């Protein structure tokens, strides 16, 4: 399963792992942190918004940095302490000014579930609000966030979509494959012996998305010897490449008859 991103308030960010040059890291206590870079329109400009979840032996914090396009050395920042022994720190509101525009940051992590990462995996929200719109929403509690902020979700962008690829390669019938978007079948490729490579165009949110596939190795090579490749990119065959706004690559390797290993990337 992968996601199609866009300029929206709930896009997946670019994940960055810590390095020795990061300012959060010091010799006093080793940090475990994850940074995601989002893009949203704020104060009439599209800006990068860095979300960093950091944790060490003595603390747990959320760092929010808003880009200042006019001065890269002077960013707008906000730090939220999420110390486990301070229950009230897990729900709150902070505000900051971005070019004279008030920005409110709401969060609720009282019920948040974590794994080995400092970033929660479920049951939480962090909402960044400006001019009565939620411009960036993190977490899976959208209804709770909108109810608390009393603001509408910015709708000028496109939402994320779940992509599921399924196949039937063995049995008495010709092999086939189908791709579903948000649980609805969008395309079915039959007779894969002849159509193991190809492309087609579907429409998602009134936008053409061209799909390329190559599953030759699924059919004619042994298990684990070669992967299937899928490319999802905005635009159809008749559109100029300059209008493509995203491109996803998905690789899947057959491990057993009914299992596959999946690896995805985007550009």
ZIGI-V845543 format. One record per pair of residues at least 24 apart in sequence whose C-alpha atoms are under 6 Angstrom apart, sorted by the first residue. I is the first residue (numbers start at 1). GAP is how many residues later the second one is. D is the distance in Angstrom with one decimal. If there is no record, write none. Layout:
I/GAP/D + I/GAP/D
//
This chain:
1/162/5.2 + 1/163/5.3 + 2/160/5.8 + 2/161/5.5 + 3/157/5.7 + 3/158/5.2 + 3/159/5.2 + 4/156/5.3 + 4/157/5.5 + 5/155/5.5 + 6/152/5.7 + 7/150/5.1 + 8/149/4.4 + 8/150/5.8 + 9/126/5.1 + 9/127/4.1 + 9/128/5.6 + 10/126/5.9 + 10/127/5.2 + 13/24/4.8 + 13/25/4.9 + 31/24/5.8 + 31/25/5.0 + 53/65/5.6 + 53/66/5.4 + 54/64/5.8 + 55/63/5.7 + 59/24/5.5 + 103/26/5.7 + 103/27/4.9 + 104/24/5.8 + 104/25/5.1 + 208/26/5.9 + 208/27/5.0 + 208/28/5.7 + 209/24/5.6 + 209/25/4.5 + 209/26/5.3 + 210/26/5.4 + 223/31/5.5 + 223/32/5.6 + 224/29/5.9 + 224/30/5.5 + 224/31/5.5 + 227/25/5.2 + 227/26/4.3 + 228/24/5.1
//
